[in-house]
């Protein structure tokens, strides 16, 4: 059975010709198929709806005599009605082809088509061969994955023990987490982290914060093909383990296994201590992608947090969680830390906040110059890159390219001050503030979930493709929402990424478990409407959150499809590493749970300036000038927030 390119290959192998599709480029396009009702199409209704991903097609005027056409679809292109071949069958050999994708989430009767092919295949077997496929499938599914090695197969050592104290939060008219973070972790405390879910966002319930002050804290760093891989050192702040990219996930897996701790029933949140940090886009070289560019920052950094504050926004509870081992001294250390936190919280509740000295001192002033931003690739270069993407799409090399640009400024801003501004202007369920170095920090306001894995192996991803601004006028806002929901371009973008994410999760999930409970639903936030889909599955027994992350990284919404080929196109067009942007920030818990975002709407703040990533999905319907404007629009909120933080107003200059 040849699907799409395989279908074209069958035609070409017997002398047929492949040309640009007479119906034009069709990527994520839904069409009605008319067929002969035989072979693959037995018991398939006429004019069933299928999803097409192709720029090329078999030439109907040059079909070999040994091939018969079994299905077509009618399309109107440039005002002309035409027919595109959708299915073929060899007249004497068991060779079948379909131009469409029966496995797509929006294709109808795909299961029937595959079952027909299975039946035809079994009928072709000699009588001497027993078609007992089910046991073979079970044996295959139960075989450990040879590529992972993420967790040592030896007997696990004794894991860590959790201790916690719960405190009711005093009711206030404001969100207290910001001031609590500043009080406990803002005064030059690094490494430190804040996984920040605003309490007024329906999909968000828990926020987490902490630092490296615990006795078992450590920082695990992946630095490309670093010759220092495998070194370990201790500075005045934290023990650091430096690894090469190739050793990073396996070492994390081994360390998590040695400290594994089941999730207590009394704790309603999934992060019960463990690693927290980021995996940057260039880590794709360990996930099947090319390794063209090298980031100036580590490709991944994970802090082991053995002390953690957790805010339950729904129940107004605060949890202090400590991970350690059995013993009286461990108990005393945990209680001492609980008492310290409670003392600081009492001072906070009394309003006795001491002055916070930010690591990079800079005070807002009307005399501060307006920030100036520079595009790495100017308007002309970016538009030319979009045109190159469109040429690749027309030639069938890719369906969708998630092209990005870098926006930079030499302005110096306090990272935490900037993050305060950002979170006050944008409600994002997967926001984060990371300060894992004294040289730079990450301010992230992401609305997109890359991957969640719970301690029972249930997986969820929530790709976003399609964004519209909001309006203060209720009628206009409703119209903007409906326009987004009905937009052919946005729906095609979203569908392509949903199918890609389904494929990625299917690499580690049980057969038949991957499903889409929510397809292209509009979610509304303070400033934007977004077209969001939800993809879920159940991990195979031999896989875990880390192996799932490795198979699915980077998130398809930041690459395009097909993923590997498109990443090569991106690396050729983009002139530098994306770094943390387009990667993921999240946690890997002692229980085996994992939750990670997609790093978008993010500024990386250095002592000497600021880096922002922005871009958009290029598809066949894209207009180069509009794509440039969309890239600028996506960076605007960050540039305005930087300007407000520095000068008190949102004014800035953008060059390029």
Secondary structure, DSSP 8 states (H G I E B T S, - for coil): -EETHHHHHHHHHTT--EEE-TT--EEEEEEEEEE-SSGGGTT--TTEEEEEEESEEE-GGG--TTEEEEEEEEEEETTEEEEEEEEEEESSSS-EEESSBTTSTT-TTHHHHHHHHHHHHHHHS-TTS---HHHHHHHHHTS--TTT--S-SS------EEEEEEEE----SS-THHHHHHHHHTTT--SEEEEE--TT-TT--EEEEEES-STT-EEEEE-TT-TTTTEEEE-SS-EEEEE-HHHHHHHHHHHHHHH-----TT--SS--SEEEEEE-GGGGGGTTS------SS-SEEEEEESEEEEEETTTTEEEEEEEE-SSHHHHHHHHHHHHHHHHHHHHHHTT-------SS-----TTS--EEEEESS-HHHHHHHHHHHHHHHHTTS-SEEEEEEEEEE-----HHHHHHHHHHH---TEEEEEE-SSSEEEEEEE--EEEEE-TT-EEEEE-EEEEEE--SSHHHHHHHHHHHHH-HHHHHHHHHHHHHHHHHHHTTB-TTT-EEEEEEEEEE-SSEEEEEEEEEEEB-TT--HHHHHHHH-S-GGGTEESHHHHHHHHHHH--S--TTTTSEEEEEETTS-EEEE---SEEEEETTEEEEEEEEEE-TT--HHHHHHHHHHHHHHHHHHHHHHHHSS--EEEE-
